[in-house]
């Protein structure tokens, strides 16, 4: 009996030892190289690695369903990138809403939390386009579902807090993702995100252009824009020569004349989107439009709007954006009180004019109303940052009484490149503190006093130097 009892006790001790050893092993961090761990994710394949001495950077393909409602009906390869810091750090999920950059770069929230960064190319932007392309599968829900699948796959490796972010159309994308999958992210930082709730009501933009900057600057820009239409005949001859030299064609928009007017009407908008008030005094803007030479008017318009923008070659890359603008996102229409009607033949043209006619489009007015209502009533851990002088901020997101721990801030004098760093001091501190809190890395001192909030990562010349993301004027 005693021998039997001793045998049972020994067995219990042995099992306990093995259990303890197993628990200790489970607590050990995975030492497998991060590249191997990433490539072990189902559907992930390597395009290239561009790592440096202080970071690991991977360009990957990720297999996505063409239609998330019917995953068995085909897949496509979506480009994503991973800027790896450490699996013990939070992760920032970024998209610009267009093509993804295949060069390493760190977004502001990534620098603030000193985290990893996963960046996604928006579906239907080449090469992340299904073949054949069923354009009905390009909508905000399908794109949000792309992000959701990426998040679920990569969360197994990056299991700390996640923050989604994006600028402009990317800010819109981050907002739509939160609307459809509100349990995925721990926080959202949406930069300069337009919110065109009622597509046919765009008076907010007219009010913006009547007050932005100074009267002197507005008058100077308006004069150049008007003069470009007054001199339409000689400048269109120059445009035709330019188009011939650059092999530009105008089949999508319909004519060189339509393209010319579209470029000119973008001029004032383009200035405020990408320039600062101080730039109004630069040599790019003729001081006296009436006495300026044709070349001076041409060069000014080209520098700000870009005469290739509405040629087939300029439109092709952005077909997915214009399709979305004409089906769900909406597009602005503004008036030009400083230009006589006789000089304007087409006005701001609709997105339909910028998409090949063989692609069918039908506008869905409920899409943006749904998102706007959701944000007002359900926003949680959301931060919206706008630029005071950015036209796209004329119709911003708003927060209702039911929003929780969410904020809308505007950076004084900033354009489409507005950042948290450009906010007034108190708002900058609060925004930085909240981002750190949402990411789970706020030091105790910051939790007690937001004025102590600072980015956790040091500035890196290679990763953090970034200009305004320049898309053509009427693209957010």
Secondary structure, DSSP 8 states (H G I E B T S, - for coil): -HHHHHHHHHHHHHHHHHHHHHHHHHHS---S-HHHHHHTSTTEEEEEE--BTTBEEEEEEEEEES-TTSGGG-EEEEEEEEEE--TTS-EEEE--SS---SS----HHHHHHT-EEEEE--TTSTTS--SS--GGG-SHHHHHHHHHHHHHHHTTT--S-EEEEEETHHHHHHHHHHHH-TTT-SEEEEES----SSTT--HHHHHHHHHSS-HHHHHHHHHHHHHHHHTHHHHHHHHHHHHHHHT---TTTS-HHHHHHHHHHTHHHHHHHH--GGGGGSTTS-S-GGGS-HHHHHHHHHHHT-TTTTSHHHHGGGHHHHHHIIIII-------TTS-GGG-SS-S--GGGGS-TTS-----THHHHHHHHHHHHH-BSEEEEEETT-GGGGS-----TT-BS-EEEEETT--TT--GGGS-HHHHHHHHHHHHHHTT---HHHHH-GGG---SS---HHHH--------TT--
